[in-house]
Amino acid sequence: MSRMVQCVKLGKEAPGLERQPYPGELGKKIFDKVSQEAWQAWLRQQTILINEYRLTPIDPQHRKMLEGEMEKFLFGEGSAQPAAFTPPN
């Protein structure tokens, strides 16, 4: 049986993550309060950001930007789509 969490992103109880997906306090907060479904939505958004802004996750500045967007996406007002982004049909 899956571990259930009250997902802050979806506003409902849903299956939680199996392990902490990110290091530190932010990772613990995600593990405790974000569902698998919301995490998958973030991974899709992260891919868009990496591709559109041509980010390199190894670069500390890029990683810091992605971390900020992750917090906004999961716990805040949401992460905005890049201005030039056009969703595939």
C-alpha positions as CSV (number, residue, x, y, z in Angstrom):
1,M,0.0,0.0,0.0
2,S,1.3,3.5,-0.9
3,R,2.1,6.1,1.6
4,M,-0.6,8.8,1.5
5,V,0.1,12.5,1.9
6,Q,-2.1,15.6,1.9
7,C,-0.7,17.1,-1.3
8,V,-0.2,20.9,-1.1
9,K,-0.1,21.3,-4.9
10,L,-3.2,19.3,-5.6
11,G,-5.1,20.1,-2.5
12,K,-6.1,16.5,-1.9
13,E,-4.9,13.3,-0.3
14,A,-2.9,11.3,-2.8
15,P,-0.1,8.7,-2.9
16,G,3.2,10.1,-1.7
17,L,6.7,9.7,-3.0
18,E,8.6,6.5,-2.1
19,R,11.7,8.4,-1.1
20,Q,13.0,12.0,-0.7
21,P,13.5,13.3,-4.2
22,Y,15.8,16.3,-3.3
23,P,18.4,16.8,-0.6
24,G,18.1,18.8,2.6
25,E,15.1,20.5,4.2
26,L,13.4,21.2,0.9
27,G,13.6,17.5,0.0
28,K,12.1,16.6,3.3
29,K,9.3,19.1,2.8
30,I,8.6,17.7,-0.7
31,F,8.6,14.1,0.7
32,D,6.1,15.1,3.5
33,K,3.7,17.3,1.5
34,V,3.9,16.5,-2.2
35,S,2.2,13.6,-4.1
36,Q,3.7,11.5,-6.8
37,E,1.3,13.1,-9.3
38,A,2.4,16.7,-8.4
39,W,6.1,15.6,-8.4
40,Q,5.7,14.2,-12.0
41,A,4.0,17.5,-13.0
42,W,7.1,19.4,-11.6
43,L,9.5,17.1,-13.6
44,R,7.6,18.0,-16.8
45,Q,7.8,21.7,-15.9
46,Q,11.5,21.4,-15.0
47,T,12.2,19.8,-18.4
48,I,10.5,22.7,-20.2
49,L,12.6,25.2,-18.2
50,I,15.8,23.3,-18.9
51,N,15.1,23.1,-22.6
52,E,13.7,26.6,-23.2
53,Y,16.3,28.4,-21.1
54,R,19.1,26.0,-22.1
55,L,20.0,25.3,-18.5
56,T,22.7,23.0,-17.2
57,P,21.8,21.4,-13.9
58,I,25.5,21.1,-13.0
59,D,25.9,24.9,-13.1
60,P,25.2,26.2,-9.5
61,Q,23.4,29.3,-10.7
62,H,21.1,27.2,-13.0
63,R,20.5,24.7,-10.1
64,K,19.6,27.6,-7.8
65,M,17.1,29.0,-10.4
66,L,15.5,25.6,-10.8
67,E,15.3,25.1,-7.0
68,G,13.5,28.5,-6.8
69,E,11.1,27.5,-9.6
70,M,10.5,24.1,-7.9
71,E,9.5,25.9,-4.7
72,K,7.2,28.2,-6.5
73,F,5.6,25.4,-8.5
74,L,5.1,23.0,-5.6
75,F,4.4,25.4,-2.7
76,G,3.7,28.9,-4.2
77,E,1.9,30.6,-7.0
78,G,3.3,28.2,-9.6
79,S,6.2,28.4,-12.1
80,A,5.5,30.5,-15.2
81,Q,6.0,29.0,-18.6
82,P,8.9,30.6,-20.6
83,A,7.7,33.4,-22.8
84,A,8.7,31.6,-26.1
85,F,7.3,28.2,-25.0
86,T,4.7,26.7,-27.3
87,P,3.2,23.4,-26.1
88,P,3.4,20.6,-28.6
89,N,0.1,19.7,-30.3
